[in-house]
Amino acid sequence: MTPLDRGERTERPASLAAASPIPRTIRDHRIDSLRGAALLMMLADHVPDDLLNRITMRNFGFADAAEIFVLLAGYASFLAYGRLIDRQGWSTGIKRIAGRCGRLYFYQTAMTLVFVWTVRHWRHYEPVPEYILEPQLAHGYGWLWRILTFDALPSYLNILPLYIILLALFPLIYRIMKESAWVLFGISAAIWAVSNIDPRLTIPNWLDPNGWYLNPFAWQFLYTLGVLGALWASRHGGDLPYKRWARTLCWLYLAGAFVLCFPYEYWHVPSLRLFPAPAANGKSTLVPWRLLDILSIFYLVQSSELLKRFSGGKLGQALAMLGRNSLEIFSFSTVLDLVGRLVFGSFGTGIALQIIINVVGLTLVFVLAVPLDRSRQKAKAARNSQAAASRPG
């Protein structure tokens, strides 16, 4: 019996246990819903001129949707691959992880080629702002091998390569965790600390002298914390333990982050800052204030019974539908973001065009998610039926 099984069962008299089956627990959709919300925020954040990105979480705290994405990647890796390794062994788990990494690599490569091809053709008809395409990618095809080997990561296309590296490391992370969760935490925290002390500890990027924008040596700590968070939750029935003092500290930290980060100037309201916010956002090395921000949000979500019920409702399920199909939705959204940047750059950012771009973009995302989710559910039902049929009578 796994720790999760122990957390979901309750003691009952033997006579009652024999008379009635153990009740099934309600599925927890919070992870999928939170990931879906992160995907929508990325859709807005990656178009600098989009008015919707003025109300995403990056305006109200230190962290943004990228932190959610990576933290939940670690959490989901434990649930998907850690349990698979425990059930079917390391060989099966590693093969499944390798297959997933290959799929991620295919989507990353396809997005990059679509990205460059689209911008190059757009330039024949309309001027393209320099920030949309790095000059090194504007001519010729000598850069192609650099893209294929991740030696070059264009702007806005840097999160999937990070995820590929972290997922490829999951077997090692899980193996250390099986020996000692505290040893894993210590090693991961030490690497993160060194990368913050010396940002030169990174992977080179042909397009950026500072290396990978999302430094894997720093961001692995957030992924590892997601894995450890899933382990912790599995020992408490799928929830992070509800501690009033911990929730109070989280709310106080997020309130302070809000006061420092809120864009008072944009909304033309008096500033409440008692001292300036950090001059550098520290996203590349995942500085402590960003890390504490996302961990506070995650703890509040995963320890909340109210949000568990919300994630099972209509709005929560709409977000969860996106989260369950995150790779396809993220890739499609990245292409939509590129189109949005090109349209705004060529035709202006008037309110009418803002409404059209956002309504069309959001509609297309959900139009894609519906058939993807139906296909996923059918495939899952078929697997369950096959597994049930294969069990001895």
C-alpha positions as CSV (number, residue, x, y, z in Angstrom):
1,M,0.0,0.0,0.0
2,T,1.4,3.4,-0.9
3,P,1.4,6.4,1.4
4,L,-1.4,7.9,-0.7
5,D,-3.5,4.8,-0.2
6,R,-2.9,5.1,3.6
7,G,-3.9,8.8,3.5
8,E,-7.2,8.1,1.7
9,R,-8.4,5.3,3.9
10,T,-10.1,5.7,7.3
11,E,-10.4,3.2,10.1
12,R,-13.8,1.5,10.4
13,P,-15.2,-1.5,12.3
14,A,-14.6,-4.9,10.6
15,S,-18.3,-5.5,10.2
16,L,-18.8,-2.2,8.4
17,A,-15.8,-2.8,6.2
18,A,-17.1,-6.1,5.1
19,A,-20.6,-4.7,4.4
20,S,-19.7,-1.8,2.2
21,P,-16.9,-0.8,0.0
22,I,-14.4,1.9,0.9
23,P,-15.8,5.2,-0.7
24,R,-13.8,6.7,-3.6
25,T,-12.2,10.0,-3.0
26,I,-13.0,13.0,-5.1
27,R,-10.5,13.6,-7.9
28,D,-8.3,16.6,-7.1
29,H,-8.1,18.9,-10.2
30,R,-6.2,21.7,-8.6
31,I,-2.9,20.9,-10.3
32,D,-4.5,20.8,-13.8
33,S,-6.6,24.0,-13.1
34,L,-3.5,25.9,-11.8
35,R,-1.5,24.8,-14.9
36,G,-4.4,25.9,-17.1
37,A,-4.4,29.3,-15.5
38,A,-0.6,29.5,-16.0
39,L,-1.1,28.7,-19.7
40,L,-3.6,31.5,-20.1
41,M,-1.3,33.9,-18.4
42,M,1.6,32.9,-20.7
43,L,-0.7,33.5,-23.6
44,A,-1.1,37.1,-22.5
45,D,2.4,37.7,-21.1
46,H,4.2,36.8,-24.2
47,V,2.6,39.6,-26.2
48,P,4.1,42.7,-24.7
49,D,1.5,45.1,-26.2
50,D,-1.5,43.0,-25.0
51,L,-3.5,44.9,-22.4
52,L,-4.5,41.6,-20.8
53,N,-0.9,41.1,-19.5
54,R,-1.5,44.1,-17.2
55,I,-3.7,41.9,-15.0
56,T,-1.6,38.7,-14.9
57,M,0.1,37.5,-11.7
58,R,3.5,39.1,-12.7
59,N,1.9,42.5,-11.9
60,F,1.0,41.5,-8.4
61,G,4.0,39.7,-7.1
62,F,7.6,38.7,-7.9
63,A,6.9,35.4,-9.8
64,D,5.0,34.7,-13.0
65,A,3.4,31.8,-14.9
66,A,6.8,30.3,-15.8
67,E,7.4,29.4,-12.1
68,I,4.0,27.8,-11.9
69,F,4.8,25.7,-15.0
70,V,8.1,24.4,-13.7
71,L,6.9,23.7,-10.2
72,L,3.9,21.8,-11.4
73,A,6.1,19.9,-13.9
74,G,8.0,18.5,-10.9
75,Y,4.8,17.7,-9.1
76,A,3.3,15.9,-12.1
77,S,6.6,14.0,-12.8
78,F,6.3,12.4,-9.4
79,L,2.7,11.4,-9.9
80,A,3.2,10.1,-13.4
81,Y,6.7,8.7,-13.5
82,G,7.6,8.1,-9.9
83,R,4.5,5.9,-9.4
84,L,5.2,4.2,-12.7
85,I,8.7,3.3,-11.6
86,D,7.4,1.9,-8.3
87,R,4.8,-0.2,-10.1
88,Q,6.7,-1.4,-13.2
89,G,10.3,-0.8,-12.6
90,W,13.1,1.6,-13.6
91,S,13.3,0.3,-17.2
92,T,9.7,1.0,-18.0
93,G,9.8,4.4,-16.3
94,I,13.0,5.5,-18.1
95,K,11.6,4.4,-21.4
96,R,8.4,6.4,-20.8
97,I,10.4,9.5,-19.8
98,A,12.6,9.2,-22.9
99,G,9.5,9.0,-25.1
100,R,8.1,12.1,-23.4
101,C,11.4,14.0,-23.8
102,G,11.4,13.1,-27.5
103,R,7.9,14.4,-27.9
104,L,8.9,17.7,-26.1
105,Y,11.9,18.0,-28.4
106,F,9.7,17.5,-31.5
107,Y,7.3,20.3,-30.4
108,Q,10.2,22.6,-29.5
109,T,11.8,22.1,-32.9
110,A,8.6,22.5,-34.8
111,M,7.7,25.7,-32.9
112,T,11.1,27.2,-33.6
113,L,11.0,26.5,-37.3
114,V,7.4,27.9,-37.6
115,F,8.6,30.9,-35.6
116,V,11.5,31.7,-38.0
117,W,9.6,30.9,-41.2
118,T,6.7,33.1,-40.2
119,V,8.8,36.1,-39.3
120,R,10.9,35.9,-42.4
121,H,7.8,35.8,-44.6
122,W,6.1,38.6,-42.7
123,R,9.0,40.8,-43.3
124,H,8.3,40.7,-47.0
125,Y,5.1,42.7,-46.4
126,E,5.5,44.6,-43.1
127,P,8.3,45.8,-40.9
128,V,9.1,43.5,-38.0
129,P,10.4,44.9,-34.6
130,E,13.9,43.7,-33.8
131,Y,12.8,42.1,-30.5
132,I,10.6,39.5,-32.3
133,L,13.5,37.8,-34.1
134,E,17.1,37.7,-33.1
135,P,19.4,39.1,-35.9
136,Q,21.3,35.8,-36.1
137,L,18.2,34.0,-37.3
138,A,17.2,36.6,-39.9
139,H,19.3,35.2,-42.8
140,G,20.6,31.9,-44.0
141,Y,20.3,28.5,-42.4
142,G,23.7,28.2,-40.6
143,W,21.9,28.5,-37.3
144,L,19.8,25.4,-37.9
145,W,22.1,22.9,-36.2
146,R,22.4,25.3,-33.2
147,I,18.7,25.2,-32.8
148,L,18.5,21.5,-33.1
149,T,21.2,21.0,-30.4
150,F,19.8,23.7,-28.1
151,D,23.0,25.7,-28.6
152,A,20.6,28.6,-29.6
153,L,17.4,29.4,-27.8
154,P,15.3,32.2,-29.2
155,S,13.3,34.5,-27.0
156,Y,9.9,33.1,-25.8
157,L,11.1,29.6,-26.8
158,N,13.2,28.7,-23.8
159,I,10.9,26.8,-21.4
160,L,10.5,23.5,-23.2
161,P,14.3,22.9,-23.5
162,L,14.5,23.6,-19.7
163,Y,11.7,21.1,-19.1
164,I,13.4,18.5,-21.3
165,I,16.6,18.7,-19.2
166,L,14.7,18.5,-15.9
167,L,12.6,15.6,-17.0
168,A,15.6,13.8,-18.3
169,L,17.1,14.2,-14.8
170,F,14.0,12.9,-13.0
171,P,15.3,9.3,-12.7
172,L,18.4,10.6,-10.9
173,I,16.2,12.9,-8.7
174,Y,13.8,10.1,-7.9
175,R,16.6,7.7,-7.1
176,I,18.2,10.2,-4.6
177,M,14.8,10.9,-3.1
178,K,14.2,7.2,-2.5
179,E,17.4,7.2,-0.4
180,S,16.7,10.5,1.4
181,A,14.4,13.4,0.6
182,W,16.6,15.7,2.8
183,V,19.7,14.7,0.9
184,L,18.0,15.5,-2.4
185,F,16.8,18.9,-1.0
186,G,20.3,19.7,0.2
187,I,22.0,18.9,-3.1
188,S,19.4,20.8,-5.2
189,A,19.5,23.8,-2.9
190,A,23.3,23.9,-3.0
191,I,23.4,24.0,-6.8
192,W,20.7,26.7,-6.8
193,A,22.6,28.8,-4.3
194,V,25.9,28.5,-6.3
195,S,24.1,29.5,-9.5
196,N,22.8,32.6,-7.7
197,I,26.2,33.5,-6.3
198,D,27.9,33.0,-9.7
199,P,25.4,33.4,-12.6
200,R,28.2,32.3,-15.0
201,L,27.2,28.8,-14.0
202,T,24.7,28.2,-16.8
203,I,24.4,26.7,-20.3
204,P,25.8,28.8,-23.2
205,N,23.3,30.3,-25.7
206,W,24.6,31.4,-29.1
207,L,21.9,34.1,-29.2
208,D,22.6,35.5,-25.7
209,P,26.1,36.1,-24.1
210,N,24.5,35.5,-20.7
211,G,23.5,31.9,-21.5
212,W,20.1,30.3,-21.1
213,Y,17.6,32.8,-19.9
214,L,16.0,30.2,-17.6
215,N,19.2,28.9,-16.0
216,P,18.8,25.1,-15.5
217,F,21.2,25.1,-12.6
218,A,18.9,27.4,-10.7
219,W,15.5,26.3,-12.0
220,Q,16.2,22.6,-11.2
221,F,15.6,23.6,-7.5
222,L,12.0,24.6,-8.3
223,Y,11.4,21.4,-10.2
224,T,12.8,19.4,-7.3
225,L,10.6,21.2,-4.8
226,G,7.7,20.2,-7.0
227,V,8.8,16.6,-6.7
228,L,9.2,16.8,-3.0
229,G,5.9,18.7,-2.7
230,A,4.1,15.8,-4.4
231,L,5.8,13.3,-2.0
232,W,4.7,15.4,0.9
233,A,1.1,15.6,-0.4
234,S,1.0,11.9,-1.1
235,R,1.6,11.3,2.6
236,H,-1.4,13.5,3.5
237,G,-4.1,12.2,1.2
238,G,-3.1,14.4,-1.7
239,D,-3.2,17.7,0.2
240,L,-0.5,19.8,1.7
241,P,-1.1,19.9,5.4
242,Y,-3.3,22.8,6.5
243,K,-1.4,24.9,9.0
244,R,-2.9,28.2,10.0
245,W,0.4,29.8,10.9
246,A,2.0,28.7,7.6
247,R,-1.0,30.1,5.6
248,T,-0.8,33.4,7.5
249,L,2.9,33.7,6.7
250,C,2.2,33.0,3.0
251,W,-0.6,35.6,2.9
252,L,1.6,38.2,4.6
253,Y,4.5,37.5,2.1
254,L,2.2,37.8,-0.9
255,A,0.7,41.0,0.5
256,G,4.1,42.5,0.8
257,A,5.0,41.4,-2.7
258,F,1.8,42.9,-4.0
259,V,2.6,46.3,-2.4
260,L,6.1,46.3,-3.9
261,C,5.3,45.0,-7.4
262,F,1.9,46.5,-8.3
263,P,2.2,48.9,-11.3
264,Y,0.9,52.0,-9.6
265,E,2.2,54.2,-12.4
266,Y,0.3,52.4,-15.1
267,W,-3.0,52.6,-13.2
268,H,-2.3,56.2,-12.1
269,V,-2.8,55.5,-8.4
270,P,-0.7,56.6,-5.4
271,S,2.2,54.2,-4.6
272,L,2.1,52.3,-1.4
273,R,5.8,51.2,-1.6
274,L,7.8,52.0,1.5
275,F,11.0,51.2,-0.4
276,P,11.8,50.3,-4.1
277,A,11.2,46.9,-5.5
278,P,14.4,45.0,-6.5
279,A,15.9,46.6,-9.6
280,A,16.5,43.3,-11.3
281,N,13.7,40.7,-11.5
282,G,16.1,37.8,-11.0
283,K,14.1,35.5,-13.2
284,S,17.1,33.9,-14.9
285,T,18.6,32.6,-11.6
286,L,15.3,32.3,-9.7
287,V,16.3,34.6,-6.9
288,P,14.9,33.9,-3.4
289,W,12.1,36.5,-3.5
290,R,10.7,34.9,-6.6
291,L,11.0,31.4,-5.2
292,L,9.2,32.3,-1.9
293,D,6.5,34.0,-4.0
294,I,5.6,30.9,-6.0
295,L,6.0,28.5,-3.0
296,S,3.6,30.6,-1.0
297,I,1.0,30.5,-3.8
298,F,1.4,26.8,-4.3
299,Y,1.0,26.0,-0.6
300,L,-2.1,28.1,-0.3
301,V,-3.6,26.4,-3.3
302,Q,-2.7,22.8,-2.4
303,S,-3.8,23.2,1.2
304,S,-7.2,24.8,0.4
305,E,-10.3,22.6,0.4
306,L,-12.2,25.5,-1.1
307,L,-10.0,25.6,-4.2
308,K,-10.3,21.8,-4.4
309,R,-14.0,22.2,-4.8
310,F,-13.6,25.1,-7.2
311,S,-11.3,23.0,-9.5
312,G,-14.2,20.5,-9.8
313,G,-16.7,23.1,-10.9
314,K,-17.4,24.4,-14.4
315,L,-14.7,27.2,-14.4
316,G,-12.2,25.0,-12.7
317,Q,-12.8,22.2,-15.2
318,A,-12.4,24.6,-18.1
319,L,-9.0,25.5,-16.8
320,A,-8.2,21.9,-16.0
321,M,-9.0,20.9,-19.6
322,L,-6.2,23.2,-20.7
323,G,-3.9,21.9,-18.0
324,R,-4.4,18.3,-19.0
325,N,-3.3,19.0,-22.5
326,S,-0.6,21.5,-21.6
327,L,2.0,20.6,-24.2
328,E,-0.3,21.0,-27.2
329,I,-2.0,24.1,-25.7
330,F,1.3,25.7,-24.8
331,S,2.8,25.1,-28.3
332,F,-0.4,26.4,-30.0
333,S,-0.4,29.4,-27.7
334,T,3.2,30.2,-28.5
335,V,2.3,30.4,-32.2
336,L,-0.7,32.6,-31.4
337,D,1.6,34.9,-29.4
338,L,3.9,35.3,-32.3
339,V,0.9,36.2,-34.6
340,G,-0.3,38.7,-31.9
341,R,3.1,40.4,-31.7
342,L,3.3,40.7,-35.5
343,V,-0.2,42.1,-35.8
344,F,0.3,44.6,-33.1
345,G,3.7,45.6,-34.5
346,S,2.3,46.1,-38.0
347,F,-1.2,47.5,-37.3
348,G,-1.0,49.2,-33.9
349,T,-2.5,48.4,-30.5
350,G,-5.9,50.1,-30.7
351,I,-8.7,48.8,-28.4
352,A,-10.7,47.3,-31.3
353,L,-7.7,45.2,-32.4
354,Q,-7.0,44.3,-28.8
355,I,-10.5,42.9,-28.4
356,I,-10.3,41.0,-31.7
357,I,-6.9,39.5,-31.0
358,N,-7.8,38.4,-27.4
359,V,-11.2,37.0,-28.2
360,V,-10.0,35.1,-31.2
361,G,-6.9,33.8,-29.4
362,L,-8.8,32.6,-26.3
363,T,-11.5,31.1,-28.5
364,L,-9.0,29.1,-30.6
365,V,-7.3,27.8,-27.5
366,F,-10.5,26.3,-26.1
367,V,-11.6,25.1,-29.5
368,L,-8.4,23.1,-29.7
369,A,-8.6,21.9,-26.1
370,V,-12.1,20.3,-26.4
371,P,-11.2,17.6,-29.0
372,L,-7.8,17.0,-27.4
373,D,-9.5,16.4,-24.0
374,R,-12.1,14.1,-25.5
375,S,-9.5,12.1,-27.3
376,R,-7.5,11.9,-24.0
377,Q,-10.5,10.7,-22.1
378,K,-11.4,8.1,-24.7
379,A,-7.9,6.8,-24.7
380,K,-7.9,6.6,-20.9
381,A,-11.2,4.7,-20.9
382,A,-9.9,2.3,-23.5
383,R,-6.8,1.6,-21.4
384,N,-8.9,1.1,-18.3
385,S,-11.2,-1.4,-20.1
386,Q,-8.2,-3.3,-21.5
387,A,-6.6,-3.5,-18.0
388,A,-9.9,-4.7,-16.5
389,A,-10.3,-7.3,-19.2
390,S,-6.8,-8.6,-18.6
391,R,-7.3,-9.2,-14.9
392,P,-7.9,-12.8,-13.9
393,G,-11.6,-13.4,-13.3
